[in-house]
């Protein structure tokens, strides 16, 4: 029993909620009574000031690898093709429909500084030109909402740019301890899951550029983050602390080797399909997988590499490699418990079943099969 009072009746002897550790209850009855109010904040993180990055999520208890941290549906959504300058009014109208609490949270979010500066420049440049001035004023009226949205939006699987009020507080790290991913039912609902064990008091982070820059070196990542979000990353893989220099050098060397191997594979793939050495490609992909396994974010990057290895093992008619890759891929999925990744795994297994006779035949793959088992570079 703790000394903190019950959130429902204020009795002094109460136990903390085991999921979020933020509030306490003296009985299950009080917990049930408070649930309609408490459910909105019942997740194992709390928003705190984390220093240079401003606000962020900090674990309120130990979070297991693969555990769901929070699930959220998009608050604001725009079609992907919506341009920055035409988005303002659409964003503003959606913000107006939010509750007062949601609006307060929205306006606390970070802004894309470049957009604010451009708006100011447009007003100055318009001068006495009435048409340009009216256009500049139209942009300026909603520039704050636009700058907030485009500094925090996430692209969803239904090709929309979406803002998630809670997920927007998750700060970046090139060596994150969590990741967000879409569910299989609602593309505009994302889950934040732990990618490793997270200790109580540890900041929860994700990698904003984990797909596009997964094998980029330190300088390339720093440029991309500065251009895209206006900050300089200071995680262990990016800071200028001498203690981390060897780790950074090791990561960059591994990534350089991966890129080099991918280039070899690309050259092989550029041949006529009938002349491609599928066994060589399969072996090279296994080398990449082994290299990726040594990276700090390995557990988040290996899904894609196992998928590729399974595909190339099928085309290379390497049954032993295919079986091993499938088993290891499945073990990783069990640890991380990502719904979207399970869907990809099951789709791959269905394709393997469909083409199982080709694997056993040992005959070279034809165009139709090759298109089904493309290498995911």
DRENKOLLUM-927225 format. One line per 5 residues: number of its first residue (from 1); their letters; for each residue x, y, z of C-alpha. Coordinates in steps of 0.2 Angstrom, whole numbers, plus 5000, padded with zeros to 4 digits. Each point is the difference from the previous one (the first is absolute). Layout:
REM residues N
NUM = A = X/Y/Z; ... $
This chain:
REM residues 377
1 = XXXXX = 5000/5000/5000; 5006/5018/4996; 4998/5016/5009; 4992/5009/4985; 4981/5003/5002 $
6 = XXXXX = 4987/4991/4990; 4996/5010/4984; 4982/4996/5002; 4996/5002/5019; 5016/5007/5007 $
11 = XXXXX = 5003/4986/5012; 5019/5000/5005; 5003/4982/4998; 5000/4996/4981; 5010/4991/4987 $
16 = XXXXX = 5006/5007/4984; 4992/4995/4983; 5011/4986/4994; 4999/5006/4982; 5005/5018/5001 $
21 = XXXXX = 5006/5003/5018; 4993/5017/4999; 4985/4999/5012; 4995/4989/5015; 4984/4991/5006 $
26 = XXXXX = 4995/4993/5016; 4989/4987/4992; 4994/4992/4983; 4983/5009/5003; 5009/5017/5000 $
31 = XXXXX = 5011/4995/4985; 4984/4995/4990; 4991/5016/5005; 5015/5011/4994; 5003/4990/4984 $
36 = XXXXX = 4990/5011/4988; 5011/5015/5006; 5016/4990/5002; 5000/4990/4984; 5006/5016/4990 $
41 = XXXXX = 5017/5000/5009; 5002/4982/5005; 5016/4996/4991; 5018/4997/5007; 5007/5017/4995 $
46 = XXXXX = 4998/5018/5006; 5004/5016/4991; 5015/5009/5008; 5013/5013/4996; 5015/4989/4993 $
51 = XXXXX = 5012/5015/4997; 5006/5006/4983; 4986/4991/4991; 4986/5008/5011; 4986/4989/5005 $
56 = XXXXX = 5001/4981/4997; 4993/4984/5006; 5009/4992/5016; 4996/4982/5006; 4990/5000/5016 $
61 = XXXXX = 5005/4981/5003; 5011/4987/4992; 4993/4996/4983; 5003/4983/4992; 5006/4998/4982 $
66 = XXXXX = 4985/4998/4988; 4988/5008/5013; 4987/5012/4994; 5004/5018/5007; 4985/5009/4992 $
71 = XXXXX = 4988/4999/4986; 4993/5016/4991; 4989/5005/4986; 5004/5015/4990; 4993/5016/5006 $
76 = XXXXX = 5003/5010/4983; 5002/4992/4983; 5003/5007/4982; 5002/4991/4984; 5019/4997/4996 $
81 = XXXXX = 4999/5011/4984; 4994/5015/5010; 5014/5014/4998; 5006/5010/5015; 4992/5017/4994 $
86 = XXXXX = 4983/4993/4996; 5000/4990/5017; 4998/5014/5012; 4981/5002/4999; 4997/4982/5000 $
91 = XXXXX = 5010/4997/5016; 4993/5015/5008; 4982/4994/4998; 5005/4983/5007; 5008/5009/5015 $
96 = XXXXX = 4984/5010/5003; 4991/4984/5003; 5011/4993/5013; 4996/5001/5018; 5007/5014/5011 $
101 = XXXXX = 5013/4987/5008; 5005/4994/4983; 5002/5017/4993; 5011/5004/5015; 5011/4985/4996 $
106 = XXXXX = 5001/5004/4982; 5006/5018/5003; 5014/4993/5012; 5008/4990/4985; 5016/5005/4991 $
111 = XXXXX = 4999/5011/4984; 5009/4999/4984; 5010/5016/5001; 5004/5001/4982; 4981/5002/4996 $
116 = XXXXX = 4998/5014/5013; 5015/5010/4992; 4993/4997/4982; 4983/5007/5005; 5009/5016/5007 $
121 = XXXXX = 5010/5002/4985; 4984/4999/4989; 4992/5014/5009; 5016/5011/4998; 5002/4995/4982 $
126 = XXXXX = 4982/5004/4996; 5002/5019/5002; 4986/5010/4993; 4994/4986/4988; 4983/4997/5006 $
131 = XXXXX = 4998/4983/4992; 5017/4994/5007; 4996/5008/5017; 4983/4991/5001; 5008/4983/4996 $
136 = XXXXX = 5014/5003/5013; 4986/5005/5013; 4991/4984/4996; 5015/4989/5003; 5004/5010/5016 $
141 = XXXXX = 4983/4998/5007; 5003/4981/5002; 5019/4999/5000; 5001/4995/5018; 4989/4985/4998 $
146 = XXXXX = 5009/4995/4984; 5017/5001/5008; 4994/4989/5014; 4992/4987/4989; 5015/4998/4988 $
151 = XXXXX = 5013/4999/5013; 4990/4986/5008; 4991/4990/4987; 5002/4982/4996; 4996/4991/4984 $
156 = XXXXX = 4987/4986/5002; 4997/4985/4989; 4985/5008/4992; 5011/5013/4993; 4995/5014/5012 $
161 = XXXXX = 5010/5012/5010; 4994/4999/5018; 5003/5008/5016; 4999/4990/5016; 5000/5011/5016 $
166 = XXXXX = 5008/4987/5011; 5012/4992/4988; 5006/5018/4995; 5009/5001/5017; 5011/4985/4996 $
171 = XXXXX = 5018/5007/4997; 5012/4993/4987; 5015/4989/5003; 5011/4991/4987; 5001/4986/5013 $
176 = XXXXX = 4982/5000/5006; 4992/4989/5013; 4982/4999/4992; 4992/5002/4983; 4983/5005/4993 $
181 = XXXXX = 4990/4989/4988; 4983/4999/4992; 4987/4987/5004; 4992/4988/4988; 4982/5007/5002 $
186 = XXXXX = 5001/5019/5001; 5015/5008/4990; 4998/5016/5010; 5002/4992/5016; 5019/4997/5006 $
191 = XXXXX = 5007/4990/5014; 5016/5005/5010; 5009/4984/5005; 5016/4997/5010; 5014/4994/4989 $
196 = XXXXX = 5010/4995/5015; 4999/5000/5019; 4997/5018/5006; 5004/5004/5018; 4989/5011/5011 $
201 = XXXXX = 5006/5018/4998; 5007/4997/4982; 4994/5011/4986; 4991/4991/4986; 5006/5004/4983 $
206 = XXXXX = 4997/4995/4982; 5010/5002/4984; 4992/5013/4988; 5010/4994/4985; 5002/4982/5003 $
211 = XXXXX = 4995/4995/4983; 5008/5013/4989; 5016/5002/5009; 5001/4983/5009; 5018/4997/4993 $
216 = XXXXX = 5005/5019/4999; 5016/5005/5009; 5000/5013/5014; 5003/5016/4989; 4986/4995/4988 $
221 = XXXXX = 4988/4997/5014; 5004/5016/5009; 4997/5010/4983; 4983/4991/4997; 4994/5003/5018 $
226 = XXXXX = 5005/5019/4999; 4992/5002/4983; 4984/4991/5005; 4997/5005/5018; 5013/5014/5004 $
231 = XXXXX = 5009/4991/5014; 5017/4992/5003; 4999/4982/5006; 5010/4997/5016; 4997/4982/5002 $
236 = XXXXX = 5015/4988/5004; 5002/4997/4981; 5001/5018/4996; 5007/5010/5014; 5018/5006/5001 $
241 = XXXXX = 5004/4992/5016; 5017/4991/4999; 4992/4985/5010; 4989/4996/4986; 5012/5003/4985 $
246 = XXXXX = 5005/4981/4999; 4982/4995/5000; 4996/5013/4986; 5015/4994/4990; 4994/4982/5001 $
251 = XXXXX = 4982/5004/4995; 5006/5010/4985; 5012/4987/4994; 4987/4987/5001; 4988/5010/4991 $
256 = XXXXX = 5013/5004/4986; 5003/4982/4998; 4981/4997/4999; 4998/5013/4986; 5015/4993/4991 $
261 = XXXXX = 4992/4982/5000; 4983/5008/4994; 5009/5007/4985; 5007/4983/4996; 4983/4993/5001 $
266 = XXXXX = 4993/5014/4989; 5013/4997/4986; 4995/4982/5000; 4981/5004/4999; 5004/5011/4985 $
271 = XXXXX = 5003/4985/4990; 4987/4991/4989; 4990/4989/5013; 5005/4984/4991; 5019/5005/5004 $
276 = XXXXX = 4998/5005/5018; 5009/4990/5012; 4987/4997/5013; 5011/4990/5012; 5013/5014/5000 $
281 = XXXXX = 4986/5013/5004; 4994/4989/5014; 5017/4999/5008; 5003/5018/4999; 4983/5003/5008 $
286 = XXXXX = 5005/4989/5014; 5016/5010/5002; 4989/5016/5001; 4989/4992/5013; 5015/4995/5011 $
291 = XXXXX = 5007/5018/4999; 4983/5008/5004; 4999/4988/5015; 5015/5010/5007; 4992/5017/5000 $
296 = XXXXX = 4992/5008/5015; 4983/5001/4992; 5002/4982/4993; 4983/4994/5007; 4991/5013/4990 $
301 = XXXXX = 5009/4998/4984; 5001/4981/4999; 4981/4997/4995; 5004/5007/4983; 5017/4990/4998 $
306 = XXXXX = 4992/4984/5005; 4986/5003/4987; 5013/5003/4987; 5010/4984/5005; 4984/4989/4999 $
311 = XXXXX = 4996/5008/4983; 5017/4997/4993; 5002/4982/5008; 4984/4996/4990; 5007/5006/4984 $
316 = XXXXX = 5017/4992/5003; 4991/4983/5005; 5009/5000/5016; 4988/4990/5012; 5012/5000/5015 $
321 = XXXXX = 5003/5019/5000; 4981/5003/4997; 4995/4989/5015; 5013/5008/5011; 4995/5018/4995 $
326 = XXXXX = 4982/4997/5003; 5003/4993/5017; 5011/5014/5006; 4988/5013/4992; 4986/4992/5010 $
331 = XXXXX = 5010/5000/5016; 5003/5019/4998; 4981/5003/4997; 4996/4991/5016; 5011/5011/5010 $
336 = XXXXX = 4995/5017/4992; 4981/4995/4997; 4997/5013/4986; 4984/4997/4992; 5004/5007/4983 $
341 = XXXXX = 5016/4990/5000; 4991/4984/5003; 4989/5004/4985; 5015/5001/4989; 5006/4984/5006 $
346 = XXXXX = 4984/4991/4997; 4999/5007/4982; 5017/4994/4997; 4996/4982/5007; 4984/5000/4988 $
351 = XXXXX = 5011/5004/4985; 5012/4986/5005; 4986/4988/5001; 4994/5005/4983; 5017/4998/4992 $
356 = XXXXX = 5006/4985/5011; 5001/4988/4985; 5012/5012/4991; 5011/5000/5015; 5001/4981/5000 $
361 = XXXXX = 5002/4999/4981; 5017/5009/5000; 4996/5007/4984; 5005/5018/4997; 4987/5013/5004 $
366 = XXXXX = 4989/5008/4986; 4995/5018/4999; 4983/4998/5009; 5008/4992/5015; 5014/5013/5000 $
371 = XXXXX = 4988/5014/5001; 4992/4991/5015; 5016/4999/5010; 5009/5016/4996; 5015/5005/5011 $
376 = XX = 4995/5014/5012; 5015/5012/4999 $
